[in-house]
Amino acid sequence: MKASDLKVLYEDNHIIVVVKPCNVLSQADATNDKDLLTIVKEYIKEKYNKPGNVYLGLVHRLDRPVGGVMVFARSSKAASRLTNMMKTHSFSKKYLAVVNGTLDSKTGTFEDYLLKKDDGNTIVTNKNEGKKAVLNYKVIEENTSNNLSLVEIELLTGRHHQIRVQFASRGHSLYGDQRYGKQDNKQIALWAYKLEFVHPVKKEIMSFTCLPDKKNIWEFFNFNLLK
């Protein structure tokens, strides 16, 4: 992915909000594959003709296979304030996901304690070992012939692999989740579609929505499930 391909939803001197494509790293790792943090830096450097290194603060992440809305800080002041908002769960983060099975309760809250292990997996554990993880969900549509459900998820905490682990632990793994679910598709069906927060400097409420680039959400997740 090139800087010129970047989809920018908003930018000013303090923040930049972009859409992360599926299967692009949020930040660099041992694979040395191109990451979104580097791509956004290149975009700023090219657009504003900035010499030297470009400052850009990473304040939250999306797993590599997951696409959707992300915000980056363009100043250290903004980075500090946004990071603090993340820690105090002041961000509103909503996702769309397709999960295996149909849920008995069509709306609800999942509350667990999660522990990230040395092998990179996260497990449900107890209060003494793990960190509290909470999310709300609402079933939007069911595809009974394929035993799948499309759900909207509001993430109230931001734990490692939280959505994937909490649904999988209840027998409703995300479709395409190679780590915690069935190997039923190469692309995990999870998209971060809405992000809302208070601007770190202007103190205005900022709200950004980006639905997948398809008329039908099932089509985006590579299903042949159109009605």
C-alpha positions as CSV (number, residue, x, y, z in Angstrom):
1,M,0.0,0.0,0.0
2,K,1.3,3.4,-1.0
3,A,0.7,6.7,0.8
4,S,-1.3,7.9,-2.1
5,D,-3.7,5.1,-1.6
6,L,-4.5,6.1,2.0
7,K,-8.1,6.9,2.8
8,V,-8.1,9.9,5.1
9,L,-11.4,10.8,6.9
10,Y,-10.1,13.9,8.8
11,E,-6.8,15.7,9.5
12,D,-5.7,18.8,11.3
13,N,-2.5,19.8,13.1
14,H,-3.2,17.5,16.1
15,I,-4.8,14.3,14.8
16,I,-5.4,12.3,11.6
17,V,-8.1,9.8,11.1
18,V,-7.7,7.1,8.5
19,V,-9.1,3.8,7.3
20,K,-6.9,0.8,7.8
21,P,-7.3,-1.8,5.1
22,C,-7.6,-5.4,6.1
23,N,-4.3,-7.3,6.4
24,V,-2.2,-4.2,6.9
25,L,-0.2,-4.0,10.2
26,S,-1.1,-1.1,12.5
27,Q,2.6,-0.8,13.4
28,A,5.8,-2.6,12.4
29,D,6.6,-6.1,13.6
30,A,9.2,-8.8,12.9
31,T,7.8,-9.5,9.5
32,N,9.1,-6.2,8.2
33,D,5.9,-5.8,6.2
34,K,4.7,-2.3,5.4
35,D,2.6,-0.9,8.3
36,L,0.0,1.8,8.6
37,L,2.0,4.0,11.0
38,T,4.8,4.2,8.4
39,I,2.3,4.8,5.5
40,V,0.6,7.7,7.4
41,K,4.0,9.2,8.1
42,E,4.8,9.0,4.4
43,Y,1.5,10.6,3.5
44,I,2.1,13.6,5.9
45,K,5.7,14.0,4.7
46,E,4.7,14.0,1.0
47,K,1.6,16.2,1.4
48,Y,3.2,18.9,3.6
49,N,6.7,18.5,2.2
50,K,8.1,18.0,5.6
51,P,11.9,17.5,5.9
52,G,13.4,15.0,8.3
53,N,11.3,12.6,10.5
54,V,7.6,13.1,10.9
55,Y,6.1,12.7,14.4
56,L,3.1,10.4,14.6
57,G,1.7,8.9,17.8
58,L,0.1,5.4,17.8
59,V,-2.7,5.5,20.4
60,H,-4.6,2.3,19.6
61,R,-4.3,-0.7,17.3
62,L,-6.3,-3.1,15.2
63,D,-5.2,-6.7,14.6
64,R,-3.6,-7.2,11.3
65,P,-6.5,-8.9,9.6
66,V,-9.0,-6.4,10.8
67,G,-9.8,-3.2,8.9
68,G,-11.6,0.0,9.9
69,V,-11.2,3.5,11.4
70,M,-8.1,4.5,13.3
71,V,-6.9,7.8,14.7
72,F,-3.2,8.8,15.1
73,A,-1.8,11.8,17.0
74,R,0.2,14.4,15.1
75,S,1.6,16.0,18.2
76,S,3.0,14.7,21.5
77,K,0.3,16.7,23.4
78,A,-2.4,15.0,21.4
79,A,-0.8,11.6,21.8
80,S,-0.7,12.0,25.6
81,R,-4.3,13.1,25.8
82,L,-5.6,10.5,23.4
83,T,-3.7,7.7,25.2
84,N,-5.2,8.8,28.5
85,M,-8.7,8.7,27.0
86,M,-8.0,5.1,25.8
87,K,-6.8,4.1,29.3
88,T,-10.0,5.6,30.9
89,H,-12.2,4.1,28.2
90,S,-13.4,7.5,27.0
91,F,-13.4,6.4,23.3
92,S,-16.5,4.9,21.7
93,K,-15.5,2.1,19.4
94,K,-18.0,0.1,17.4
95,Y,-17.4,-2.9,15.2
96,L,-19.3,-5.2,12.8
97,A,-18.6,-8.9,12.9
98,V,-20.0,-12.1,11.6
99,V,-20.0,-14.9,14.1
100,N,-20.7,-18.6,13.9
101,G,-24.1,-19.7,15.2
102,T,-27.1,-17.8,16.4
103,L,-27.1,-16.2,19.8
104,D,-29.9,-16.9,22.2
105,S,-30.0,-13.3,23.4
106,K,-30.1,-10.8,20.6
107,T,-28.6,-8.1,22.7
108,G,-26.4,-8.3,25.7
109,T,-23.1,-7.7,27.5
110,F,-20.1,-9.9,27.8
111,E,-17.9,-9.5,30.8
112,D,-14.8,-11.6,31.4
113,Y,-11.2,-11.4,32.7
114,L,-8.7,-12.0,30.0
115,L,-5.0,-13.0,30.2
116,K,-2.5,-12.6,27.3
117,K,-0.1,-15.5,27.3
118,D,3.5,-15.6,26.2
119,D,2.6,-17.4,22.9
120,G,0.4,-14.4,21.8
121,N,-2.9,-16.1,22.6
122,T,-5.4,-14.6,25.0
123,I,-7.5,-16.7,27.3
124,V,-10.5,-16.2,29.6
125,T,-9.2,-16.5,33.2
126,N,-10.1,-15.1,36.6
127,K,-10.1,-11.8,38.4
128,N,-6.7,-12.5,40.1
129,E,-4.9,-13.2,36.9
130,G,-6.6,-11.2,34.1
131,K,-7.8,-7.8,33.1
132,K,-11.5,-7.0,33.0
133,A,-13.0,-7.1,29.5
134,V,-16.4,-5.7,28.7
135,L,-18.4,-5.4,25.4
136,N,-22.0,-4.8,24.4
137,Y,-23.4,-6.6,21.3
138,K,-26.6,-6.5,19.2
139,V,-27.6,-9.0,16.6
140,I,-28.4,-7.1,13.3
141,E,-29.2,-10.0,11.0
142,E,-29.1,-13.8,11.0
143,N,-28.4,-16.2,8.1
144,T,-29.9,-19.4,9.5
145,S,-29.1,-21.4,6.3
146,N,-25.4,-20.9,7.0
147,N,-25.7,-20.7,10.8
148,L,-24.1,-17.2,10.9
149,S,-25.0,-13.9,12.6
150,L,-24.1,-10.4,11.8
151,V,-23.5,-8.4,15.1
152,E,-22.7,-4.9,16.1
153,I,-20.3,-4.6,18.9
154,E,-19.5,-1.7,21.2
155,L,-16.1,-2.3,22.8
156,L,-16.0,-0.8,26.3
157,T,-12.5,-2.0,27.1
158,G,-9.6,-2.6,24.7
159,R,-7.9,-5.9,25.6
160,H,-5.7,-8.0,23.3
161,H,-8.0,-10.0,20.9
162,Q,-10.9,-9.2,23.2
163,I,-13.8,-9.5,20.7
164,R,-12.4,-12.7,19.2
165,V,-11.8,-14.4,22.5
166,Q,-15.1,-13.3,24.2
167,F,-17.2,-14.6,21.4
168,A,-15.2,-17.8,20.8
169,S,-15.4,-18.6,24.6
170,R,-19.2,-18.7,24.2
171,G,-19.2,-21.0,21.2
172,H,-19.6,-18.1,18.7
173,S,-16.2,-17.6,17.1
174,L,-15.8,-15.0,14.5
175,Y,-16.1,-16.3,10.9
176,G,-12.7,-16.7,9.5
177,D,-10.8,-16.4,12.8
178,Q,-7.8,-18.7,12.2
179,R,-6.6,-18.4,15.8
180,Y,-9.6,-18.8,18.0
181,G,-12.2,-20.3,15.6
182,K,-12.8,-22.6,12.7
183,Q,-10.6,-22.4,9.6
184,D,-13.7,-21.6,7.5
185,N,-12.4,-18.6,5.6
186,K,-9.0,-16.9,5.2
187,Q,-10.4,-13.4,6.0
188,I,-11.7,-12.7,9.5
189,A,-15.1,-11.1,9.5
190,L,-14.4,-8.1,11.7
191,W,-14.5,-4.4,10.8
192,A,-14.0,-1.3,13.1
193,Y,-16.7,0.9,11.6
194,K,-17.2,3.7,14.1
195,L,-14.9,5.8,16.3
196,E,-16.0,8.7,18.6
197,F,-13.9,10.7,21.0
198,V,-13.3,14.2,22.3
199,H,-10.7,16.2,20.2
200,P,-7.6,16.3,22.4
201,V,-7.1,20.1,21.8
202,K,-10.3,21.6,20.5
203,K,-12.5,19.6,23.0
204,E,-15.1,19.0,20.4
205,I,-16.8,15.6,20.0
206,M,-15.4,13.9,16.9
207,S,-17.3,11.1,15.3
208,F,-16.2,9.0,12.3
209,T,-18.0,6.2,10.5
210,C,-16.7,4.1,7.7
211,L,-18.7,1.1,6.5
212,P,-16.9,-1.6,4.3
213,D,-16.8,-0.7,0.7
214,K,-19.6,-2.9,-0.4
215,K,-23.4,-2.4,-0.6
216,N,-23.9,-5.5,1.4
217,I,-21.9,-6.4,4.5
218,W,-22.1,-10.1,3.8
219,E,-20.5,-9.5,0.4
220,F,-17.7,-7.5,2.0
221,F,-16.8,-10.5,4.2
222,N,-16.6,-12.7,1.1
223,F,-19.8,-14.6,1.7
224,N,-22.0,-15.9,-1.1
225,L,-25.0,-15.2,1.2
226,L,-26.8,-12.5,-0.6
227,K,-30.6,-12.9,-0.2
